[in-house]
Amino acid sequence: MKRSFLLSVCVSLCLSIPAFSGEMIDGVDITGGQNGFAQLKLVRASDSEEPGLLKLLVEVDDAQSLKGYGFVLNYDSDKYELVKTENAGEGLLNTGSGQDPLFLASSRDPGQIAVGAMKIDGEAANGNGRIVELTFRAQQTPLPSDFQVTDAILIDLDGSVDAVTNIEIGSLKPMPNDYALDQNMPNPFNPATTIGYQLPNAAPVRMVVYNLLGQQIKTLVNEQKDAGYYTVSWDGTDDLNRQVASGIYLYRIQAGAYSHTQRMLLLK
């Protein structure tokens, strides 16, 4: 599916005419606008899903004066059956007057769908937010390699077009139901180890390494995090980047009202 199709979708939406009437526009004029550094992300929705269904979201980060978009999603049609594609409720393009954008999705080939939308209220969207919800029928755990976003463009309020090259396929695991702090791996370790943790809700997260005297050694995480699965590494250094001695260390997570502590062993 060519990018010219996407532009025809966006132009047709903008002009409020049927998207498939007449000839497709041949080629896309990437004029460069305000969204050259914006990012598209494909992530799993945190909403509860019916058994056998998979809901994915496409999100935009760092949008500037955004009026419309278009992209192609490629997926493994042997593993997934597309059920529906819809404009994201309370999405980024719904800001402003509250009027829903014109939205179009077309599945022309197995394993491929083109999506486009355009705001028609004369306003623009800024910041981060979801733009599309896609629901698939799936019977197995999804893998990021099963999906690919291509031919993505963003259109700003002035009509300038940016090609999006910063595209991320995030973790497609189900959202966790509980907080958890994993045992570090490997353990014992030298010179570095990895710690996993999970958040069922967005929360400010702080994770700190202590020695057995309770003295703070290293701050590993200290920031707001969205719900999901995370990992962080420790290389056996303190906050001043000095190597610490062999021995037992404690690592503690505080995420909202949740806290938990684990032990790990550094051997040199």
Sine and cosine of phi, psi and omega as CSV:
sin_phi,cos_phi,sin_psi,cos_psi,sin_omega,cos_omega
0.00,0.00,0.78,-0.63,-0.14,-0.99
-1.00,-0.02,0.39,-0.92,0.02,-1.00
-0.90,0.44,-0.43,0.90,0.04,-1.00
-0.87,0.50,-0.56,0.83,0.06,-1.00
-0.88,0.47,-0.68,0.73,-0.02,-1.00
-0.89,0.46,-0.69,0.73,-0.01,-1.00
-0.91,0.42,-0.62,0.78,0.03,-1.00
-0.89,0.45,-0.60,0.80,0.07,-1.00
-0.87,0.49,-0.78,0.63,-0.06,-1.00
-0.90,0.43,-0.68,0.73,0.01,-1.00
-0.90,0.43,-0.67,0.74,0.00,-1.00
-0.89,0.46,-0.65,0.76,0.05,-1.00
-0.89,0.45,-0.69,0.73,-0.04,-1.00
-0.89,0.46,-0.60,0.80,-0.04,-1.00
-1.00,-0.02,-0.01,1.00,0.02,-1.00
0.84,0.54,0.67,0.74,0.09,-1.00
-0.84,-0.54,0.31,-0.95,-0.01,-1.00
-0.84,0.54,0.73,-0.69,-0.13,-0.99
-0.94,0.33,-0.33,0.94,-0.10,-0.99
-0.93,-0.36,0.25,0.97,0.05,-1.00
-1.00,0.06,0.62,-0.78,0.06,-1.00
0.97,0.23,-0.13,-0.99,-0.02,-1.00
-0.99,0.16,0.55,-0.84,0.09,-1.00
-0.95,0.32,0.58,-0.82,0.04,-1.00
-0.92,0.39,0.76,-0.65,-0.09,-1.00
-1.00,0.04,0.98,-0.19,0.03,-1.00
1.00,-0.02,0.25,-0.97,-0.02,-1.00
-0.81,-0.58,0.75,-0.66,0.05,-1.00
-1.00,-0.02,0.99,-0.16,0.01,-1.00
-0.99,0.17,1.00,-0.04,-0.12,-0.99
-0.99,0.15,-0.35,0.94,-0.04,-1.00
0.99,0.14,0.87,-0.49,-0.01,-1.00
-0.73,-0.68,-0.71,-0.70,-0.10,-0.99
-0.99,-0.13,0.07,1.00,-0.11,-0.99
-0.87,-0.50,0.49,0.87,0.02,-1.00
-0.91,0.41,-0.37,0.93,-0.01,-1.00
-0.94,-0.34,0.16,0.99,0.02,-1.00
-0.95,0.31,0.35,-0.94,-0.02,-1.00
-0.80,-0.59,0.62,-0.78,0.18,-0.98
-0.97,-0.26,0.67,-0.75,0.02,-1.00
-0.75,-0.67,0.68,-0.73,0.14,-0.99
-0.95,-0.30,0.87,-0.50,-0.06,-1.00
-0.70,-0.72,0.29,-0.96,0.08,-1.00
-0.99,0.13,0.67,-0.74,0.01,-1.00
-0.94,0.35,0.53,-0.85,0.04,-1.00
-1.00,0.09,-0.16,0.99,0.02,-1.00
-0.90,0.44,0.49,-0.87,0.07,-1.00
-0.91,0.42,0.57,-0.82,-0.05,-1.00
-0.86,-0.51,0.51,-0.86,0.13,-0.99
-0.95,0.32,0.46,-0.89,0.04,-1.00
-0.82,0.57,0.73,-0.69,0.01,-1.00
1.00,0.08,-0.03,1.00,0.02,-1.00
-0.92,-0.38,0.54,-0.84,0.03,-1.00
-0.79,-0.61,0.84,-0.54,0.03,-1.00
-0.95,-0.32,0.81,-0.58,0.02,-1.00
-0.89,-0.45,0.47,-0.88,0.05,-1.00
-0.86,-0.51,0.62,-0.78,0.24,-0.97
-0.96,-0.27,0.80,-0.60,-0.05,-1.00
-0.86,-0.52,0.43,-0.90,0.10,-0.99
-0.90,-0.44,0.72,-0.69,0.11,-0.99
-0.92,-0.40,0.61,-0.80,0.09,-1.00
0.90,0.43,0.59,0.81,0.06,-1.00
-0.95,0.31,0.61,-0.80,0.02,-1.00
-0.78,-0.62,0.88,-0.47,0.06,-1.00
0.77,0.63,0.74,0.68,-0.10,-0.99
-0.99,0.15,0.77,-0.64,0.04,-1.00
-0.93,-0.37,-0.59,0.81,-0.05,-1.00
-0.37,-0.93,0.13,-0.99,-0.02,-1.00
-0.42,-0.91,0.24,-0.97,0.16,-0.99
-0.42,-0.91,0.53,-0.85,0.07,-1.00
-0.29,-0.96,0.24,-0.97,0.10,-0.99
-0.90,-0.43,0.75,-0.66,0.12,-0.99
-0.95,-0.30,0.85,-0.52,0.08,-1.00
-0.98,-0.22,0.68,-0.73,-0.02,-1.00
-0.57,-0.82,0.28,-0.96,-0.03,-1.00
-0.98,0.19,0.98,-0.22,-0.07,-1.00
-0.95,0.32,-0.24,0.97,0.09,-1.00
-0.97,0.25,-0.37,0.93,-0.05,-1.00
-0.95,-0.30,-0.37,0.93,-0.12,-0.99
-0.74,-0.67,0.65,-0.76,0.13,-0.99
-0.90,-0.43,0.86,-0.51,-0.01,-1.00
-0.94,0.34,0.81,-0.58,-0.01,-1.00
-0.99,-0.11,-0.77,0.64,0.01,-1.00
-0.33,-0.94,0.41,-0.91,0.09,-1.00
-0.75,-0.66,0.76,-0.65,-0.07,-1.00
-0.54,-0.84,0.41,-0.91,0.11,-0.99
-0.86,0.51,0.70,-0.72,-0.04,-1.00
-0.92,0.40,0.82,-0.57,0.07,-1.00
-0.89,0.46,0.68,-0.73,-0.07,-1.00
0.81,0.59,0.59,0.81,-0.04,-1.00
-0.99,0.13,-0.01,-1.00,-0.09,-1.00
-0.88,0.48,-0.66,0.75,-0.04,-1.00
-0.98,0.18,-0.05,1.00,0.08,-1.00
-1.00,0.04,-0.05,1.00,0.01,-1.00
-0.96,0.28,0.28,-0.96,0.00,-1.00
0.99,-0.15,-0.88,-0.48,-0.06,-1.00
-0.95,0.30,-0.27,0.96,-0.06,-1.00
1.00,0.02,-0.05,1.00,0.03,-1.00
-0.98,0.22,0.76,-0.65,-0.01,-1.00
-0.90,0.44,0.58,-0.82,0.07,-1.00
-0.95,0.30,0.36,-0.93,0.19,-0.98
-0.94,0.34,0.72,-0.69,-0.16,-0.99
-0.72,-0.69,0.66,-0.75,0.02,-1.00
-0.59,-0.81,0.71,-0.70,0.11,-0.99
-0.74,-0.67,0.72,-0.70,-0.04,-1.00
-0.72,-0.69,0.83,-0.56,0.06,-1.00
-0.96,-0.28,0.98,-0.22,-0.08,-1.00
-0.99,-0.13,-0.51,0.86,-0.06,-1.00
-0.79,-0.62,0.50,-0.87,0.08,-1.00
-0.85,0.53,0.73,-0.69,0.04,-1.00
0.98,0.21,0.32,0.95,-0.04,-1.00
-0.49,-0.87,0.75,-0.66,0.05,-1.00
-0.66,-0.75,0.69,-0.72,0.07,-1.00
-0.97,-0.24,0.68,-0.73,-0.08,-1.00
-0.75,-0.66,0.64,-0.77,0.08,-1.00
-0.50,-0.87,0.44,-0.90,0.04,-1.00
-0.44,-0.90,0.37,-0.93,-0.02,-1.00
-0.51,-0.86,0.75,-0.66,0.13,-0.99
-0.95,0.31,0.65,-0.76,-0.03,-1.00
-0.83,-0.55,0.23,0.97,-0.04,-1.00
-0.99,-0.13,0.13,0.99,0.03,-1.00
0.98,0.21,0.11,0.99,0.01,-1.00
-0.92,-0.40,0.15,-0.99,-0.01,-1.00
-0.81,-0.59,0.32,-0.95,0.00,-1.00
-0.93,-0.35,0.56,-0.83,0.01,-1.00
-0.72,-0.69,0.48,-0.88,0.10,-0.99
0.99,-0.14,-0.56,-0.83,-0.08,-1.00
-0.90,-0.43,0.50,-0.86,0.08,-1.00
0.18,-0.98,0.24,-0.97,0.01,-1.00
-0.98,0.18,0.49,-0.87,0.01,-1.00
-0.81,-0.59,-0.48,0.88,-0.08,-1.00
-0.64,-0.77,0.62,-0.79,0.18,-0.98
-0.90,-0.43,0.75,-0.66,0.02,-1.00
-0.81,-0.58,0.74,-0.67,0.01,-1.00
-0.90,-0.43,0.78,-0.63,0.01,-1.00
-0.86,-0.50,0.45,-0.89,0.22,-0.98
-1.00,-0.05,0.83,-0.56,-0.08,-1.00
-0.56,-0.83,0.60,-0.80,-0.05,-1.00
-0.91,-0.41,0.08,1.00,-0.02,-1.00
-0.63,-0.78,0.21,-0.98,-0.04,-1.00
-0.91,0.42,0.82,-0.58,-0.02,-1.00
-0.95,0.30,0.52,-0.85,0.05,-1.00
-0.89,-0.45,0.59,-0.81,0.05,-1.00
-0.83,0.56,-0.51,0.86,-0.02,-1.00
-0.95,0.33,-0.19,0.98,0.02,-1.00
-0.98,0.21,-0.18,0.98,-0.10,-0.99
-0.76,-0.65,0.53,-0.85,0.05,-1.00
-0.54,-0.84,0.76,-0.65,0.08,-1.00
-0.98,-0.19,0.82,-0.58,-0.02,-1.00
-0.74,-0.67,0.19,-0.98,0.11,-0.99
0.77,0.63,0.66,0.75,-0.05,-1.00
-1.00,0.07,0.72,-0.70,0.07,-1.00
-0.72,-0.69,0.50,-0.86,0.10,-1.00
-0.82,-0.57,0.64,-0.77,-0.05,-1.00
-0.87,-0.50,0.79,-0.62,-0.01,-1.00
-1.00,-0.07,0.01,-1.00,-0.13,-0.99
-0.89,0.46,-0.44,0.90,0.02,-1.00
-0.99,0.12,-0.07,1.00,-0.02,-1.00
1.00,0.00,0.06,1.00,0.04,-1.00
-0.96,0.27,0.56,-0.83,-0.11,-0.99
-0.90,-0.43,0.75,-0.66,0.10,-0.99
-0.90,-0.43,0.70,-0.71,0.18,-0.98
-0.99,0.14,0.74,-0.67,-0.03,-1.00
-1.00,-0.05,0.88,-0.48,0.03,-1.00
-0.96,-0.29,-0.27,0.96,0.00,-1.00
-1.00,-0.04,1.00,-0.05,-0.07,-1.00
-0.82,-0.58,0.76,-0.65,-0.05,-1.00
-0.82,-0.58,0.73,-0.68,0.17,-0.99
-0.98,-0.21,0.94,-0.33,-0.09,-1.00
-0.99,0.14,-0.11,-0.99,0.06,-1.00
-0.91,0.42,0.72,-0.69,0.00,-1.00
-0.95,-0.31,0.28,0.96,0.09,-1.00
-0.93,0.38,0.44,-0.90,0.11,-0.99
-0.86,0.51,0.55,-0.83,0.05,-1.00
-0.90,0.43,0.66,-0.75,-0.03,-1.00
-0.92,0.40,0.50,-0.86,0.04,-1.00
-1.00,-0.02,-0.33,0.94,-0.09,-1.00
-0.67,-0.74,0.32,-0.95,0.18,-0.98
-0.96,0.27,0.53,-0.85,0.06,-1.00
-0.35,-0.94,0.53,-0.85,0.12,-0.99
-0.83,-0.56,0.88,-0.47,-0.08,-1.00
-0.99,0.14,0.35,-0.94,0.19,-0.98
-0.93,0.37,0.69,-0.73,-0.01,-1.00
-0.89,0.46,0.46,-0.89,0.02,-1.00
-0.69,-0.72,0.74,-0.67,-0.14,0.99
-0.97,0.26,0.24,-0.97,0.03,-1.00
-0.45,-0.90,0.90,-0.43,0.03,1.00
-0.89,0.45,0.25,-0.97,-0.06,-1.00
-0.63,-0.78,0.37,-0.93,0.13,-0.99
-0.13,-0.99,0.87,-0.49,0.15,0.99
-0.99,-0.17,-0.15,0.99,-0.11,-0.99
-0.64,-0.77,0.34,-0.94,0.03,-1.00
-0.60,-0.80,0.33,-0.95,-0.04,-1.00
-0.87,-0.49,0.68,-0.73,-0.02,-1.00
-0.88,-0.48,0.79,-0.62,0.04,-1.00
-0.97,-0.24,0.53,-0.85,0.09,-1.00
-0.48,-0.88,0.33,-0.94,-0.03,-1.00
-0.68,-0.73,0.51,-0.86,-0.05,-1.00
-0.77,-0.64,0.84,-0.54,0.07,-1.00
-0.98,0.22,-0.30,0.95,-0.01,-1.00
-0.65,-0.76,0.36,-0.93,0.12,-0.99
-0.89,0.46,0.63,-0.77,-0.06,-1.00
-0.30,-0.95,0.45,-0.89,0.20,-0.98
-0.95,0.32,0.78,-0.62,-0.09,-1.00
-0.88,-0.47,0.73,-0.68,0.11,-0.99
-0.74,-0.67,0.82,-0.57,0.06,-1.00
-0.80,-0.60,0.79,-0.61,-0.11,-0.99
-0.74,-0.67,0.61,-0.79,0.12,-0.99
-0.99,-0.12,0.71,-0.70,0.02,-1.00
-0.82,-0.57,0.42,-0.91,0.20,-0.98
-1.00,0.04,0.01,-1.00,-0.08,-1.00
-0.94,0.33,-0.19,0.98,0.09,-1.00
-1.00,0.05,-0.03,1.00,-0.01,-1.00
1.00,0.10,0.18,0.98,0.02,-1.00
-0.99,0.13,0.68,-0.73,0.00,-1.00
-0.94,0.34,0.76,-0.65,-0.02,-1.00
-0.96,-0.27,-0.76,0.65,-0.11,-0.99
-0.48,-0.88,0.73,-0.68,0.15,-0.99
-1.00,-0.03,0.89,-0.46,-0.05,-1.00
-1.00,-0.06,-0.61,0.79,-0.01,-1.00
-0.63,-0.77,0.68,-0.73,0.08,-1.00
-0.39,-0.92,0.96,0.27,-0.06,-1.00
-0.28,-0.96,0.24,-0.97,0.09,-1.00
-0.96,0.28,0.70,-0.71,0.00,-1.00
-0.77,-0.64,0.56,-0.83,0.13,-0.99
-0.98,0.19,0.23,-0.97,0.09,-1.00
-0.87,0.50,0.59,-0.81,0.02,-1.00
0.50,-0.87,-0.19,-0.98,0.00,-1.00
-0.96,-0.29,0.67,-0.74,-0.06,-1.00
-0.66,-0.75,0.38,-0.92,0.16,-0.99
-0.71,-0.70,0.48,-0.88,0.08,-1.00
-0.61,-0.79,0.55,-0.84,-0.04,-1.00
-0.94,-0.34,0.50,-0.87,0.15,-0.99
-0.81,-0.59,0.76,-0.65,-0.07,-1.00
-0.97,-0.23,0.28,0.96,0.06,-1.00
0.98,0.20,0.37,0.93,0.04,-1.00
-0.92,-0.39,0.33,-0.95,0.05,-1.00
-1.00,-0.07,-0.14,-0.99,-0.05,-1.00
-0.92,0.40,-0.29,0.96,0.06,-1.00
-0.99,-0.16,0.22,0.98,0.04,-1.00
0.92,0.39,0.46,0.89,0.07,-1.00
-0.99,-0.12,0.62,-0.79,0.05,-1.00
-0.93,0.38,0.69,-0.73,0.02,-1.00
-0.99,-0.13,0.23,-0.97,-0.07,-1.00
-0.98,0.19,0.30,-0.95,0.12,-0.99
-0.87,0.50,0.48,-0.88,0.05,-1.00
0.51,-0.86,-0.08,-1.00,0.01,-1.00
-1.00,-0.01,0.73,-0.68,0.05,-1.00
-0.79,-0.61,0.44,-0.90,0.04,-1.00
-0.95,-0.31,0.61,-0.80,0.16,-0.99
-0.80,-0.60,0.70,-0.72,-0.13,-0.99
-0.78,-0.62,0.71,-0.71,0.07,-1.00
-0.94,-0.35,0.65,-0.76,0.15,-0.99
-0.80,-0.60,0.91,-0.42,-0.01,-1.00
-0.75,-0.66,0.98,-0.19,-0.12,-0.99
0.89,0.46,-0.81,-0.59,0.02,-1.00
-1.00,0.04,-0.08,1.00,-0.04,-1.00
-1.00,0.02,0.65,-0.76,0.12,-0.99
-0.55,-0.84,0.54,-0.84,0.01,-1.00
-0.35,-0.94,0.47,-0.88,-0.04,-1.00
-0.76,-0.65,0.63,-0.78,0.08,-1.00
-0.76,-0.65,0.29,-0.96,0.05,-1.00
-0.95,-0.32,0.47,-0.88,0.11,-0.99
-0.56,-0.83,0.38,-0.92,-0.09,-1.00
-0.85,-0.53,0.85,-0.52,0.08,-1.00
-0.99,-0.16,0.84,-0.54,0.03,-1.00
-0.87,-0.49,0.74,-0.68,0.03,-1.00
-0.85,-0.52,0.00,0.00,0.00,0.00
